[in-house]
Every structure is written in structure tokens, then in C-alpha cells.
Amino acid sequence: MEAAWYLEPSVNGRFEWHGRQLWFWPQTGLQPDRVYTLSLQAGWKKDQRGSPIQEVRFTINVRAPRLLYLGAPNESPEIYSVTLDGGDVKQLTHTGGQVLEFAVSRDGKYIAFSMRNAQGGTDIGIVSRGGQDQRILSSCGRDSCRYPVWSPDGRWVTFIRMTLAGGEKRSVLWSYDFDDRRLIQVLDAPNVVPTQPTWSPDGNYLAVYDEQAQGIRIVGQEGRENALIPTNVSQQPRWSWNSQRLFFTVENNTGLIPYHEAYVADLENRSTRRLFANVPQTLDVSIPAESPDGQWLVVGMRILNGPVNKQLWLFPVESLDTIAEGVPIMAEAMINAAAYQWEPAGRALVYQQIDLTSSDAQPQIVVWWRDDDQVRVIANEAAFPTWLP
């Protein structure tokens, strides 16, 4: 089947068989507003008489992406979507301002979110990309269900369920299975306190921070624990495009002022190394984000004794020991940037910024475009942006 597959324009990616279904995972997102032609060449299958079936063609129209964000995050947070020019703003959730966080499925059809409930806990909900069909996936009562994330194939929404009983906190990793329409426990170990899960792009692993062991646990198929990466920072690490590396931070508190150092873990050879290790200045660094093509890294960083804000820098992945080849994306002295995320096609970066010179400043959503190095404010009083494919 793979030999008969032909996509025009050509796209790099990988094939995966799931039963009788063949999946193709593009390395980067398909280019928006383009038309692709998928062909299965003659002879890819034989009919009941044993004769080869003729060539089959499919036309794929790629829709333009939108952005999601949490509107009015400090007062009445709800999920909104917006076009890349800041127009056609749509409110997707209607929870009475109870949304905490959200995640979008890889195909862009649905958004999972956590929301406060009337019992004092938090539930996991879901809503379509257009704002229809809002419903509860997991009603958690007085428990706190948080940090929903989607598996790459869209089958699972994974989250943490936290219970407080007798003064002790118990955390369990759960998933909602859309195929079987049921909830299952993924990881329930007495000595593990998981939080902030994230799926690898290939769908083979989950990374969760373990508050008990103070490290990032890599959980494989059927809930088996594969590795523990020590770090004293509770975080949601970032995967590389090929699922072979994991970017994370460690807090260095040996001096008067604590700061974060960036690391990358290579899961294939089970090694870690510190990024920017040959820089003479002390850097306070956020978790790096690798571009979908694996060629670039975006990092929020500041010199420890310099400005109080973190600026965004772009680095080639083969030059991460120094900052000599870094290019500033956002370098304003009194504006802090965070929550940065690459567009699936790698054309742009979205991030959240706030002006530190104003006591009543509200966060803004900003998009930076690679081709012309331009930035555009998309939304005001908005936080936690993500792409809606």
C-alpha cells in the first residue's frame, strides 16, 4: 500500500498501520489554503476476481487555521476562536466563566477543557470547533480533574484526577476512550503523583511530571513506566517533532537568585544535556519549543542580572551550546513573552505578552510570521493561545 501512495505536492511523513487502516502522519502541517491530490496508483488492490484495481484519486482541501485563547482570563474565562487577522471572534464555551485550561484535538474538530463545577471540584468537558455540542466527558464531583490533552489520533483525552482525603492528595492518570466511550485508568501507582501530562507526537508515550519523585516520567503503552528524568520544576515538557527528544527545565538555586536552565533528554540513548552551556552569562530560560520541521528552536530567556522580562529568541537546532546564532523574535525591554507555540505548518509562532510597565496591563495574544519577521496583536485581555487547525 505504501508503495502505491502518492501525494502532490510532496509531503514528508511516516506511515502507521492500525488494524486494516493505514495512517499517514505528515512531519509538518499541510499548507493552509492549498489543494493536495492523493493518488493510489493502479494495482494497489485487487478485486474479487484478482484483477488489479485502477488508480484512485482524492482531492484534499486544507482549511485556514484559526487561534484559540482564554478570553477575560482574570474575570470570566471562556474559550474563544479568532482568525489570524484578529477578526471573526467566536465564543465557543458557555460555562459562566469557569474554564481553567483547554487542549485542541490534532484534527481541530474538538476542544477538551477543564471547568469548575458546583461541588467545588473541576470536570472535564468538550466542545466542537464551532462551539456546538458542549458536554461533560468526566463529571468529577468534589475531585479536581485537570490538564486535559489529546492523543495524536484523537481517540483519547487524557487528564489528571486529584482527590484530597484525610489530608492526603492522590493523583491518578485517566483517559476517556472515544472508541469505546468509557473512562479508563492509565496510571495508578501509590508512589507516583502525576500532573501535567503530554502525549508524544507519534502517540507512543505520555510524559507526566511526578511530584513525589520530582521528575518527568515517560509512560509507554499499557501504562508501563519507561524512564524518570529528574527535575525539580513541575512542568509540562515539550516533545521534539520525531518524539525522540524531550525539552524541559531545571531550577538552579545555588545562588542568591534562583533561575531555570534548559535541558534536552534523548530518549533513544537515555542521556540529557544542558542547552547554552557555553554561554558566559547566567541565563534564566523557559522550556524550548522545536519547530515542526525540526530545524529551529524558540526559547524564552533573559540574562539573570539584566531585564526582568523574558524575550523570545530563535536558534538553529544544531547550535544550542551558545547564543551566538540566535535571532531575537521579541526583544522589547519591558514586555514579557510566554506560552509560545508553533503553527503546525511551521510558518508562524503565537505567544502571549504583557506590558510590565503598567500595573493594570492585560495579556495580549501575538502572532509572529517567519517569512517577513512581522508581529501582529490578535486579541487583548486574552491568554494561553493555541492553534486551531
Phi, psi and omega in degrees: 000315181301323182292336181271351184283134177213122181243129180232125357297154184295142181225130175286144179179195182223156178256147174218134175265131173236094186066238179265005180259136175254123179255141172243124180252107177294144180296319174238163179297148175296148184291126181298151178060026175244157178251126178248149176243121177257124181241137168251110190293155183308138180092002182295340180207154178249145179279187185295337179270359180089005179274140181293137178282143182290170182301141178240136180235145177230143176256129182245116175261123184263121181283156177288139180287160172239179176243145171250149174202167176264110181275149182047055189296335182265354184236302184215073189292126172223162180271131178236156170237155185206151174285168185286354173257009178086010182257177177051055180288130180232131172275124186263322180255153177223084186245005187075027178076039185247007183286139179253309178207168184207166177209143182256144176292157186296330178274356176079009184279326186224155176237125173265147182209159172255146183212145176294143178245178185285346181271000181093003177254199178224140179254168172252125180241176179213149178212150180284166182298336179266359180094007179266167171057045175286129181205169180266128174272319181222112176272116193253002177059233181277352177285163180251111177256118190223171171056054178292140175220149180264143167288152184302329180275000177078006182281326189241142160247115183258141182206171179255132174249119184249130179239135177246113182220128179062030180080002180247138179263133177237127181241135181229140177271120181241160172221142169264126182263111182286337177290313182263355179053055179209161177263138177226151174276129179267318182215118178223082181247132185298333183259011180242130177242086187281151174203159174052064179286158173207134179278146171288152181302331179274357176078009183269342185220153168245138171251129178227144175277131179258108182291335180286312183273351185053067178187169179265119177267135174260116184253123181268198181299145178061026174077012180284134179278128184254329185198160173230122179255111184294135171196142181267012180249119174290123190199164168254103184292171180244135179274154168283166184299329184261008177067012182265343182229156181226127179261137183204176179235157176230137178275128175258112182242031180282339181258193181289327182244115177294151178209163182256137174251145180265139179228159171231133177255128175265110186284339181287315179255008175054053178228158176229152174215150180276134177277151178059035184289340183261016179274127182293328179281158174273122183253138171258116195237143172267174183293125180293155176235120181275141179293155182301333178272000177075014185261338188226157179228130173256135184222136168271125183209160174210154171284132191304319181261017179257216180301154183281344183267158174262131178258158181264132180232148179248129182230143169291142187293338181276002182226073185242013175271333179233177176250014186298326183261013179285146178238126181289135172263314178225112187231021176296138190294327186239028174239127182260134181247143180203177174053045183275146184207135179285145168294144182305328178275355177078011182279337191210168178229134173251144178207170179252136178226157177215141181276116183279355180276349184244132181286338180247024181293146177248149179293149178236154174257129185231142174244131175250131181257131184292321190292324181242005177056040180249149177243150180218129175285124184261323184209146176252158184050054185216149185214166173054061182286152172207161182275141175249098185299000000 
